[in-house]
Amino acid sequence: MEEFLRVNLGNVLTIITFLTGGVYFVSTIKGSVEAQGARLTNVEDELHEIRNVVVAMARQEERMNAMDQRMLAQGARIDKLNGKT
């Protein structure tokens, strides 16, 4: 029992090394997680912009379809007025 409680320089250095390594590991992981968070924020911003572009394209397509339908309807009315059925 007395031998178990005995502390020498090697034991102290081992404990200090483990503690230092643990602190370094935790700080490295924390920095990595923060960097990943920043990257994800940039990706989310880009996705928001892409979503806006896709919505604008869909609106433009609907406007083009509506214009096409109006032109066809106008052509049908002109044909009807000219006597072409």
Sequence and secondary structure as in RCSB ss.txt:
>XXXX:A:sequence
MEEFLRVNLGNVLTIITFLTGGVYFVSTIKGSVEAQGARLTNVEDELHEIRNVVVAMARQEERMNAMDQRMLAQG
ARIDKLNGKT
>XXXX:A:secstr
 TTTT   HHHHHHHHHHHHHHHHHHHHHHHHHHHHHHHHHHHHHHHHHHHHHHHHHHHHHHHHHHHHHHHHHHH
HHHHHHTT  
